[in-house]
Amino acid sequence: MDFSTCQGIDARIDQLAEELSSLKTYRNAKFALTSRLPTEILIDIFLHYQALLSETGDLLVCGAPGWIDVTYVCRSWRQTALGAPILWTHIVTDEHWTQEMMRRSDTASLVVNLDLCRQGTREQRVEPVVKLILNQLDRICSLTIHGFSSIWQHVQQCIKAAPTPLRLSSLTMTCVGSYHIPDDLFGEQPLPQLTRINLHNCDIQWTSPILHGGLVTLKLWPPYIRDLQTAERVLSALSPMAMLKELVLDRLPARFGHKTSNMHVALPSLSSLHLSGGMAECAFLLSRLSFPPLARLSLLCEIGIVEGDLKVDLSWLLSKLPQIVSSARELRTLSIKQLNTALSLKIDCWTACPPPTAGGWTEPTPAAVFSLGLWWTPETVYAGKDIGVNISVPACIEPAVAALPVGQVTDLFMHPLEEGPVVDWMACFGRMDALRKVWVRGQGTSGALLKALYDDLRPGEMSTRTHLPASGTAQTDLSHLIGGSTKEEHTMMYPDLRDLSFEAINLKKGQWGQMAGPSCFSWLQKVVRVRHQRGLPIHTLRFRECSPTERMAIQLEKVVLQLEYDDT
């Protein structure tokens, strides 16, 4: 076969390939509905796809953009994506894709998530991508920087050498370590378009020009080692922020002086407030702020050994909660547990019941409308004893719950980890008449609940009595089961209780883990049996890390509709 024949075959192959491509394009144009969509609608679909990936955490910030697989579907989609600058504005940290996305985004405003932790701790490795991105600072509307403390000086130099951030509206800076933000980082003048600031492990002076009156969101999570600032300076900086809706002040850095005694700050737009620090500092700052009813309030307070912390009365605050939090009268779910330390207490409240989950063990995940966290040290306990103040988990739970509007709470998560003194169950939770579900953890706490339910049955013989009436037919008398006649039946606590979940208890042992005396299972068995007979049955019983025996399960299944337990 000569060369001309080979050329003819190649030409025919090229012709067929072109015809095949043309036929595919024609078919898609005629029969594929998406190919008929206007460009604007296709772009909206691609943006929606990006948003879905962002919600699920699949919109990568490093490497190739996670959404570009849509450009491989067909030629039409690829041309549409390449011709839409708005699709390329979420800049990733990557030597190739950073530059390519900035080119394709044309002059559109940029959203930058500069994750430098994956680049390492050495300045030489982060320099190219940092310079490439920050040289376009005047185009960036949202800037997020995450990196080790060793590279922040280089980042600072690049920011100062970059154009003025004329479009910057959102700033998030996270340092692995600590970093002090200089007042002139973005110049000497305020950035009026900047409305959202979120700083983690970054110390900033309250005199910084970026802390201006136009902020809508201010979240400050300073490092442990930072410059202490006076309360006067903090309140003075907050006073012009009339548009502020969300305020987070962690590890309150303020020193309080006599000048603050008459200072009050009005935040008329505030809807969410989080304060963390010493008990006295949190109480003081809260007393100096005035705001409308909040949608969310979070307080994390350390009880120190100083008398100011020990004598702060939270009962006043909690009693005012319905006025402070707009939805506080509609609480439906209450969670009581501990923080990451044994000497602590965390109370979270929600206005909705948690959605059903597999096994029913997951606690509510949405942000609580009210959250109170307390933590202390053994030295705090000793200091409290010296002045007659009891600092312990049970001592803190009772007044806190007593002050909360819990009359409509239907779901209670009771998971304290400390196996020391337990709460008086009735004193704390006796007012929760609407309870439907209880999740409880630990031997002592579970025992307290079961003992309260058992005592509520009233003392009396728990076995039935059989007698023969005049007809000679055997009948069973149940009138004594709750210690009285059926005509004057005792109104049992928690009449709507239908769901009980226990975790990490030994059913064979008593409340304090002892083998002698009544066991937790004996109480539970009698409670569910009598409630079943009274028409107040427990529909669901769950056990996790409780190891109920087969015999226990058989006995409970007689009076419980649904029994769930693991094999541990």
C-alpha positions in Angstrom: 0.0 0.0 0.0 1.5 3.3 -1.1 1.7 6.5 0.9 -1.2 8.2 -0.9 -3.5 5.4 0.0 -2.5 5.8 3.6 -3.2 9.5 3.4 -6.6 8.8 2.0 -7.5 6.5 4.8 -6.4 9.0 7.4 -8.5 11.7 5.7 -11.5 9.4 5.7 -10.9 8.7 9.5 -10.7 12.5 10.2 -13.9 13.0 8.1 -15.7 10.3 10.1 -14.5 11.7 13.4 -15.7 15.1 12.4 -19.1 13.7 11.3 -19.4 11.7 14.5 -18.8 14.8 16.6 -21.3 16.8 14.5 -23.9 14.1 14.9 -23.4 14.0 18.7 -23.8 17.8 18.8 -26.9 17.6 16.7 -28.4 14.8 18.8 -27.8 16.7 22.0 -29.2 19.9 20.6 -32.4 18.1 19.5 -33.0 15.6 22.3 -31.0 16.5 25.4 -33.1 19.0 27.3 -30.3 20.5 29.3 -28.5 21.5 26.1 -31.5 23.7 25.2 -31.3 25.6 28.5 -30.2 29.3 28.2 -26.7 30.0 29.3 -27.9 32.0 32.4 -29.8 29.0 33.7 -26.9 26.7 33.2 -24.7 29.0 35.1 -27.2 29.1 38.0 -27.3 25.3 38.0 -23.5 25.2 38.2 -23.5 27.8 41.1 -26.1 25.7 42.9 -23.8 22.6 42.5 -20.9 24.6 44.0 -23.1 25.6 46.9 -24.1 21.9 47.5 -20.5 20.9 47.5 -19.7 23.7 50.0 -22.4 22.5 52.4 -21.2 18.9 52.3 -17.5 20.0 52.7 -16.6 18.6 49.2 -15.8 22.0 47.7 -12.0 21.7 48.1 -9.8 24.7 49.0 -6.6 22.9 47.9 -5.9 21.3 44.6 -8.2 21.2 41.6 -11.7 22.7 42.1 -14.1 20.0 43.2 -16.9 21.2 40.9 -15.1 21.2 37.5 -16.3 17.7 36.7 -19.4 19.5 35.1 -17.0 20.9 32.4 -16.3 17.3 31.3 -19.9 16.4 30.5 -20.1 18.0 27.0 -18.7 20.7 24.9 -21.7 23.0 25.6 -21.3 22.8 29.3 -17.5 23.4 29.1 -17.9 26.4 26.9 -20.6 27.8 29.2 -18.4 27.3 32.3 -15.3 28.7 30.7 -17.2 31.8 29.7 -18.7 32.6 33.1 -16.1 34.5 35.3 -18.4 34.1 38.4 -17.9 30.4 38.4 -14.1 30.8 39.0 -14.2 33.3 41.8 -13.7 30.7 44.7 -9.9 30.6 44.5 -8.2 27.4 45.6 -4.7 27.1 47.0 -2.7 25.4 44.3 0.3 26.4 42.2 -1.5 25.7 38.9 -5.2 26.2 39.6 -4.8 29.4 41.6 -3.3 31.3 38.6 -5.7 29.6 36.2 -8.8 30.5 38.2 -7.7 34.1 38.7 -7.3 34.4 35.0 -10.7 32.8 34.2 -12.5 35.0 36.8 -11.5 38.1 34.8 -12.4 41.1 37.0 -15.0 39.5 39.2 -14.8 39.8 43.0 -12.8 36.9 44.5 -13.5 34.6 47.5 -10.2 33.3 48.8 -9.6 30.5 51.2 -5.8 30.5 51.6 -5.0 27.3 53.4 -1.3 27.5 54.1 -1.1 24.7 56.6 -0.7 22.1 53.8 2.1 24.1 52.4 4.2 23.6 55.6 5.8 26.0 58.0 8.6 27.4 55.8 8.2 30.8 54.2 9.8 29.7 50.9 7.1 27.1 50.3 4.2 29.5 50.8 5.7 32.6 49.1 4.6 31.9 45.5 0.9 31.3 46.1 0.7 34.0 48.8 2.1 36.7 46.5 0.0 35.5 43.6 -3.2 35.8 45.5 -2.5 38.9 47.7 -1.3 40.8 44.7 -5.1 40.8 43.8 -6.2 42.0 47.2 -8.2 44.8 45.6 -10.4 42.2 44.0 -11.0 40.0 47.1 -14.3 40.4 48.8 -13.9 37.4 51.2 -10.5 36.5 52.6 -9.7 33.5 54.8 -6.1 32.7 55.8 -5.1 29.7 57.8 -1.5 29.0 58.6 1.3 28.4 61.1 2.6 31.2 63.2 6.0 31.0 61.5 4.6 32.3 58.1 2.4 35.1 59.4 5.1 37.8 59.2 5.6 37.0 55.5 1.8 37.1 55.0 1.8 40.5 56.8 4.4 41.9 54.5 2.5 40.7 51.4 -0.7 42.3 52.6 1.0 45.6 53.3 2.6 45.6 49.9 -0.7 44.7 48.1 -3.3 47.1 46.8 -5.9 48.5 49.1 -8.7 45.9 49.7 -11.5 48.1 48.3 -14.0 45.2 48.1 -13.1 43.3 51.2 -16.3 42.5 53.2 -15.4 39.4 55.1 -12.1 38.6 56.9 -11.2 35.3 58.6 -7.7 34.7 60.0 -6.7 31.6 61.9 -3.2 31.1 63.3 -1.8 27.7 64.4 0.0 29.3 67.4 -0.5 33.0 67.9 -0.3 36.2 65.9 -0.6 39.8 66.8 -2.4 41.9 64.1 -0.8 45.3 63.7 -3.2 48.3 63.6 -1.9 49.2 60.1 -2.2 45.8 58.5 -4.7 47.1 55.9 -3.6 50.7 56.2 -4.4 53.5 58.6 -8.0 54.1 57.4 -11.1 52.0 58.3 -12.6 49.7 55.7 -16.2 50.7 55.7 -17.2 47.8 53.4 -15.8 45.3 55.8 -18.8 43.9 57.8 -17.6 40.4 59.0 -14.5 39.7 61.1 -13.6 36.3 62.5 -10.2 36.0 64.2 -8.8 32.7 65.8 -5.6 32.8 67.9 -5.0 36.3 66.5 -4.6 39.1 69.0 -5.9 42.5 68.0 -6.0 45.9 69.7 -9.5 47.3 70.2 -8.1 50.6 68.7 -7.5 48.9 65.3 -9.2 50.8 62.4 -10.8 47.6 61.1 -13.0 47.4 64.3 -15.3 50.1 63.0 -19.0 50.9 63.5 -20.2 49.2 60.4 -19.5 45.7 61.5 -22.3 43.1 61.4 -20.4 40.1 62.7 -17.5 40.2 65.1 -15.9 37.0 66.4 -12.7 37.2 68.5 -11.0 34.1 69.7 -7.7 35.4 71.0 -4.6 33.3 71.9 -4.0 32.5 75.6 -1.0 34.8 75.6 -2.2 38.3 74.5 -2.1 41.9 75.6 -4.6 42.7 78.4 -6.9 45.6 77.5 -9.1 47.6 79.7 -12.9 47.2 79.8 -13.2 50.9 79.0 -11.4 50.3 75.7 -13.6 47.3 74.9 -16.8 49.1 75.6 -15.7 52.2 73.8 -14.9 50.1 70.7 -18.3 48.4 70.8 -20.4 51.5 71.4 -20.5 52.7 67.7 -21.4 49.2 66.4 -25.1 49.9 66.0 -25.4 47.4 63.1 -23.7 44.5 65.0 -25.9 41.3 64.8 -23.5 38.6 66.0 -20.8 39.1 68.8 -18.4 36.5 70.0 -15.8 37.4 72.7 -13.8 34.5 73.8 -11.3 34.6 76.8 -12.4 38.1 77.7 -9.2 40.1 77.9 -10.5 43.0 79.9 -9.2 44.5 83.1 -11.9 46.4 84.9 -11.4 49.8 86.4 -13.4 52.4 88.2 -14.1 54.2 84.9 -16.4 51.4 83.8 -18.8 51.8 86.6 -21.3 54.0 84.7 -20.5 52.8 81.1 -23.3 51.2 79.2 -23.3 50.2 75.5 -26.4 49.8 73.4 -26.3 47.2 70.6 -29.8 47.7 69.0 -29.3 45.1 66.2 -27.7 42.3 68.2 -29.3 38.9 67.9 -26.5 36.4 68.9 -24.1 36.8 71.8 -21.3 34.5 73.0 -19.1 35.4 76.0 -16.3 33.3 77.4 -14.0 34.0 80.3 -14.0 34.5 84.0 -17.3 34.4 85.8 -16.9 38.0 87.0 -15.8 39.3 83.7 -18.7 37.7 81.8 -21.2 38.9 84.4 -19.8 42.4 84.3 -19.8 42.8 80.5 -23.3 41.4 80.3 -24.5 43.9 82.8 -23.0 46.7 80.7 -24.6 45.7 77.4 -28.2 46.5 76.4 -29.8 44.8 73.4 -33.2 43.6 72.2 -34.3 40.0 72.9 -31.7 37.6 71.4 -32.2 34.6 69.1 -29.1 32.9 70.8 -27.1 33.4 73.9 -24.0 31.4 75.0 -22.0 31.9 78.2 -18.9 29.9 79.1 -17.6 31.0 82.4 -14.7 29.9 84.5 -15.2 30.0 88.2 -11.9 31.1 89.7 -10.7 31.2 93.3 -11.4 35.0 93.5 -14.3 36.0 95.6 -15.8 37.9 92.7 -16.2 34.6 90.7 -17.4 32.6 93.7 -20.2 35.0 94.6 -21.6 35.8 91.2 -25.3 34.9 91.2 -26.4 33.4 88.0 -29.9 32.9 89.3 -30.7 36.5 88.4 -29.5 36.0 84.8 -31.4 32.8 84.4 -34.6 34.2 85.8 -34.3 37.0 83.2 -33.7 34.5 80.4 -37.3 34.8 78.9 -36.6 38.6 78.5 -33.0 38.1 77.2 -33.7 35.3 74.7 -36.9 35.7 72.6 -37.8 32.0 72.4 -36.8 31.0 76.0 -40.4 30.4 76.9 -40.6 27.7 74.2 -37.9 25.4 75.3 -38.4 21.8 74.2 -35.1 20.1 74.6 -32.6 20.3 77.5 -29.1 18.8 77.6 -27.0 18.6 80.7 -23.4 17.2 80.5 -19.9 18.2 81.3 -17.2 19.9 79.3 -13.8 18.3 78.6 -13.0 18.5 82.3 -14.5 16.6 85.2 -15.2 19.8 87.2 -17.6 21.4 84.8 -21.2 21.7 83.8 -22.8 22.4 80.4 -26.5 23.2 79.9 -27.9 23.6 76.4 -31.5 24.4 75.5 -33.3 24.2 72.2 -36.8 25.2 71.1 -37.3 22.1 69.0 -36.9 18.4 69.6 -33.9 16.6 67.9 -34.7 14.7 64.8 -34.7 10.9 65.0 -31.3 9.3 64.5 -30.0 5.8 64.2 -30.0 4.3 67.6 -31.3 7.5 69.2 -27.9 8.3 70.8 -26.9 11.4 69.0 -27.5 14.6 70.8 -29.0 17.7 69.1 -26.5 19.3 66.7 -28.0 22.7 65.9 -26.7 25.6 67.9 -28.6 25.9 71.1 -30.8 29.0 71.7 -29.2 29.2 75.2 -26.0 27.6 76.4 -24.4 27.9 79.8 -21.0 26.4 80.5 -19.2 26.4 83.9 -15.8 25.0 84.8 -13.6 25.2 87.8 -10.6 23.6 89.6 -10.2 21.7 92.9 -8.8 25.0 94.3 -12.1 26.6 93.5 -13.9 24.0 95.5 -11.7 24.6 98.5 -12.0 28.4 98.2 -15.8 28.1 98.0 -15.9 26.0 101.2 -14.0 28.7 103.0 -16.8 31.2 102.4 -19.7 28.7 102.5 -20.2 28.3 98.8 -20.8 24.8 97.4 -19.1 24.4 94.0 -20.0 21.0 92.5 -21.9 19.6 89.6 -25.1 18.8 91.6 -24.9 22.1 93.4 -24.8 24.0 90.1 -27.4 22.0 88.3 -30.3 22.5 90.8 -30.4 26.3 90.9 -29.7 26.5 87.1 -32.6 24.2 86.1 -34.9 25.7 88.8 -34.5 29.2 87.1 -35.1 27.9 83.5 -38.6 27.8 82.0 -38.7 24.0 81.6 -42.5 23.4 81.9 -42.7 22.5 78.2 -39.5 20.5 77.8 -40.2 17.1 76.2 -36.6 15.8 75.6 -34.0 15.6 78.3 -30.3 14.5 77.8 -28.7 13.9 81.2 -25.1 12.8 80.6 -22.8 14.0 83.4 -19.5 12.1 83.4 -18.6 12.7 87.0 -19.5 9.7 89.2 -19.4 11.7 92.4 -22.4 13.1 94.2 -25.5 13.0 92.0 -28.4 15.4 91.7 -31.6 15.2 93.6 -33.7 14.1 90.6 -37.0 15.4 91.8 -35.6 18.7 93.0 -34.0 19.4 89.6 -36.5 17.9 87.1 -39.7 17.4 89.0 -41.3 20.4 87.2 -40.9 18.8 83.7 -44.4 17.5 83.4 -44.2 17.4 79.6 -41.2 15.0 79.4 -41.6 12.4 76.7 -38.0 11.2 76.2 -35.0 10.9 78.6 -31.4 10.0 77.6 -29.3 9.3 80.7 -25.7 8.2 81.2 -23.7 6.8 84.1 -24.6 4.6 87.1 -25.2 7.3 89.6 -27.4 9.5 87.3 -29.3 6.5 85.9 -29.9 5.2 89.4 -31.2 8.7 90.5 -33.8 8.6 87.7 -34.9 5.0 88.3 -35.1 5.6 92.0 -37.3 8.7 91.5 -39.6 6.8 89.1 -39.7 3.9 91.5 -40.4 6.0 94.6 -43.2 7.7 92.6 -45.0 4.4 92.6 -45.5 4.8 96.4 -44.3 2.1 98.8 -46.4 -1.0 98.7 -46.5 -4.7 97.8 -45.6 -5.0 94.1 -47.2 -8.5 93.5 -50.8 -9.0 92.7 -53.4 -10.6 95.1 -55.9 -13.1 93.9 -59.3 -13.6 95.6 -62.4 -15.6 94.9 -65.6 -13.6 94.6 -69.0 -15.1 95.3 -69.2 -16.5 91.7 -66.2 -18.6 92.4 -64.3 -17.3 89.5 -60.7 -16.3 90.2 -60.0 -12.5 89.6 -56.9 -10.4 90.0 -56.9 -7.3 92.2 -54.5 -4.6 91.0 -55.8 -1.8 93.1 -52.9 -2.0 95.6 -50.1 -1.8 93.0 -49.6 1.9 93.5 -50.3 1.9 97.2 -53.9 2.9 97.1 -57.3 2.1 95.6 -58.3 2.7 92.0 -60.8 5.3 93.1 -58.0 7.5 94.5 -55.2 6.8 92.1 -51.9 8.6 92.6 -51.1 10.9 89.7 -47.8 9.6 88.4 -44.9 11.9 87.4 -44.1 12.3 83.7 -47.4 11.0 82.4 -46.3 11.5 78.8 -42.9 9.7 79.3 -42.6 7.1 76.5 -38.9 6.8 75.7 -36.0 5.9 78.0 -32.4 5.5 76.9 -29.6 4.4 79.2 -25.9 4.4 78.5 -22.9 3.0 80.4 -24.6 1.5 83.4 -24.5 -2.0 85.1 -28.1 -3.1 85.4 -27.2 -5.7 87.9 -25.9 -3.2 90.4 -27.5 -0.5 92.4 -27.3 3.3 92.1 -23.8 3.5 93.6 -22.5 0.4 91.8 -23.1 -1.9 94.9 -24.3 -5.5 94.5 -26.2 -5.5 97.8 -29.8 -4.0 97.8 -32.1 -3.3 94.9 -30.5 -3.2 91.5 -31.2 -0.7 88.7 -32.8 -3.5 86.7 -35.2 -4.3 89.6 -36.3 -0.7 89.8 -36.6 -0.4 86.0 -38.6 -3.6 85.7 -41.2 -2.5 88.3 -41.5 1.0 86.9 -42.2 -0.2 83.3 -44.6 -2.9 84.5 -46.7 -0.6 86.7 -46.7 2.2 84.1 -47.9 -0.3 81.6 -50.7 -1.4 83.9 -51.6 2.2 84.6 -52.0 3.0 80.9 -48.7 5.1 80.9 -46.5 2.6 79.1 -42.9 3.1 78.1 -42.9 2.5 74.3 -39.1 2.4 73.7 -36.2 1.3 75.9 -32.6 1.7 74.7 -29.4 0.4 76.2 -25.9 1.2 75.2 -22.9 -0.3 77.0 -25.3 -1.8 79.6 -25.1 -5.5 78.7 -28.7 -6.6 79.6 -28.9 -10.4 79.9 -31.2 -12.4 77.7 -33.5 -13.0 80.7 -33.7 -9.2 81.4 -34.6 -8.6 77.7 -37.4 -11.3 77.8 -38.9 -9.8 80.9 -38.8 -6.2 79.5 -40.2 -7.2 76.1 -43.4 -8.3 77.8 -44.3 -4.7 78.7 -42.2 -2.6 76.3 -43.1 -2.2 72.6 -39.6 -1.7 71.4 -36.3 -2.8 73.0 -32.9 -1.8 71.6 -29.5 -2.7 72.9 -26.0 -3.4 71.7 -23.9 -6.5 72.1 -21.2 -5.0 74.2 
